[in-house]
Amino acid sequence: MNSSNLIPDMSFHTCLKCPSCREYFTQPIYQCEYGHSVCEKCTYVSGKCPTCRSTISKKLRNFQLEQQLATIECSCRFTGCNTIYKMNIRNLHELECGFNPSTHCLLQNCRWRGEKMNFLSHLNSKHNIPHYEILGNSAEYSSRLRSLSLPPTAGCVKLLHSFYSGDPRKLTILTYIFMDSTKNLFFPQFRTLGSKEVKFSLKIWNNESDNNDNLTIIGKARTINTSLEEERENKMCMAIDLESIINKFAFHDKIEEGHRLLHYKLEISL
């Protein structure tokens, strides 16, 4: 089924697109006081109506147009996907569609671009990121810290966990803990390979010590559409004093003499 067969004429076809970005509307749809509609993204970008330049109010929704979108079917525009969905969830489907060819690699200096369904295998094969399958919603792991004898630099912990909740569904999380010893900052960053943000908690403690001191960080694992650098630069994730974490929670590595470890427990909301 082709979406052009489902939309009767070009004038109606135009009415279903935002006049600013020319993309199809998805809810919520906002409008100015004169009834001109604008998509949510363009409302946040400019706050002005592209038709008459009046102010767009986030309190003024075009519910009638939203209801119309919920009755119109269209097919996915990506080659290989045969999904048919309502137009009001078009953007959501395209973000999670495995055939979406515009997925970019999150990791620094990597220029890979391809279908979303191939992103996980790219992380495994190209970047050699360890991948663990977990039954449940939590995983424990340790990371080796840079030797004190080496000059300060930036490093990171990279891991993949696929969490299973006892049914065929799974949720894969990319752990990217960025430690910048030049700036003395610790950034706990997580990405979900799903379509929606996921709540997480990260516990750090010294599991060689008898005391119960720990640090618990609560946040959201964002989708892969948000870059790791953007999240740090825009202060969208927590930044913690690295030296204080090491001094309080690091313990000696019994395998590699002269090194220290940090121990973590990641829990996610399935």
Residue pairs with C-beta under 8 A, 6 or more apart in sequence:
1 73
1 75
1 84
2 75
3 74
3 75
3 77
6 72
6 73
6 74
7 13
7 16
7 72
7 74
15 65
16 24
16 25
16 69
16 72
16 87
17 23
17 24
17 25
18 24
18 25
18 37
18 38
18 39
18 41
18 42
19 36
19 37
19 38
19 50
19 51
20 38
20 39
20 42
20 45
20 46
20 50
21 39
21 41
21 42
23 39
24 87
24 90
25 37
25 39
25 65
25 66
25 69
25 87
25 88
26 39
26 40
26 69
26 87
26 88
26 89
26 90
26 91
26 92
27 66
27 69
27 70
27 88
28 40
28 61
28 66
29 37
29 38
29 39
29 40
29 61
29 62
29 65
29 66
29 69
30 37
30 38
30 39
30 40
30 43
30 56
30 57
30 58
30 60
30 61
30 62
31 37
31 38
31 56
31 60
31 61
31 62
32 38
32 49
32 51
32 52
32 54
32 55
32 56
32 57
32 60
33 54
33 55
33 57
33 60
34 49
34 51
34 52
34 54
35 62
36 49
36 50
36 51
36 52
37 62
37 65
38 49
38 50
38 56
42 50
43 56
43 58
46 56
47 55
47 56
48 54
48 55
48 56
49 55
49 56
66 88
69 86
69 87
69 88
70 86
70 87
70 88
71 86
72 86
72 87
73 84
73 85
73 86
73 87
74 84
74 85
74 86
74 87
74 90
75 82
75 83
75 84
76 82
76 83
76 84
76 85
76 93
76 94
76 97
76 99
77 94
78 94
78 97
78 99
78 100
78 101
79 99
79 101
80 99
81 97
81 98
81 99
83 93
83 97
85 93
92 195
94 100
95 195
95 223
95 225
96 116
96 194
96 195
97 116
98 115
98 116
98 117
99 115
99 116
99 117
100 115
100 116
101 113
101 114
101 115
102 113
103 113
103 114
103 115
103 116
103 118
103 119
103 224
104 112
104 113
105 111
105 112
105 113
105 119
105 122
105 123
105 126
106 174
106 176
106 191
106 224
106 227
106 228
107 123
107 127
107 158
107 228
108 228
108 229
110 126
110 127
112 122
112 126
114 122
116 193
116 224
119 193
119 224
120 131
120 160
120 172
120 193
123 129
123 131
123 160
123 174
124 131
124 160
127 158
129 158
129 159
129 160
129 174
130 158
130 159
130 160
131 159
131 160
131 161
131 162
132 139
132 159
132 160
132 161
132 162
133 161
133 162
133 164
133 170
134 161
134 162
134 163
134 164
135 164
135 166
136 163
136 164
136 165
137 163
137 165
137 267
137 268
137 269
137 270
138 265
138 266
138 267
138 268
139 161
139 163
139 265
139 266
140 263
140 264
140 265
140 266
141 159
141 263
141 264
141 266
142 261
142 262
142 263
142 264
143 157
143 177
143 261
143 262
143 264
144 253
144 256
144 259
144 260
144 261
145 179
145 246
145 250
145 259
145 260
145 261
145 262
146 153
146 155
146 179
146 181
147 258
147 259
148 258
149 258
152 181
152 182
153 181
153 182
154 178
154 179
154 180
154 181
154 182
155 178
155 179
155 181
156 176
156 177
156 178
156 179
157 175
157 176
157 177
157 179
158 174
158 175
158 176
159 174
159 175
160 172
160 173
160 174
160 175
161 172
161 173
161 175
161 266
162 170
162 171
162 172
162 173
163 170
163 171
163 172
163 173
163 268
163 270
164 170
165 171
165 270
171 192
171 193
171 194
171 198
171 268
171 270
172 192
172 193
172 194
173 190
173 191
173 192
173 193
173 198
173 200
173 221
173 266
173 268
174 190
174 191
174 192
174 193
174 224
175 189
175 190
175 266
176 189
176 190
176 191
176 228
177 186
177 187
177 188
177 189
177 264
178 186
178 187
178 189
178 228
178 232
179 185
179 186
179 187
179 242
180 186
180 187
180 242
181 242
184 241
184 242
184 243
185 239
185 240
185 241
185 242
186 239
186 240
186 241
186 242
186 245
187 232
187 237
187 238
187 239
187 240
188 202
188 217
188 219
188 237
188 238
188 240
189 228
189 231
189 232
189 237
190 198
190 200
190 202
190 219
190 221
190 222
190 266
191 221
191 222
191 223
191 224
191 226
191 228
192 198
192 221
192 222
192 223
192 224
193 224
194 223
195 223
196 223
197 220
197 221
197 222
197 223
198 220
198 221
198 268
198 269
199 218
199 219
199 220
199 221
199 268
199 269
200 218
200 219
200 220
200 221
200 266
200 267
200 268
200 269
201 216
201 217
201 218
201 266
201 267
202 216
202 217
202 218
202 219
202 264
202 265
202 266
202 267
203 214
203 215
203 216
203 217
203 264
203 265
203 267
204 214
204 215
204 216
204 217
204 245
204 249
204 262
204 263
204 264
205 212
205 213
205 214
205 215
205 249
205 263
206 213
206 248
206 249
206 250
206 251
206 263
207 251
207 263
208 251
208 252
209 251
213 248
213 249
214 249
215 240
215 245
215 248
215 249
217 238
217 240
219 237
219 238
221 268
222 231
222 236
226 236
230 236
231 237
232 239
245 262
246 260
246 262
249 262
249 263
250 260
250 261
250 262
251 260
251 261
251 263
252 259
252 260
252 261
253 259
253 260
253 261
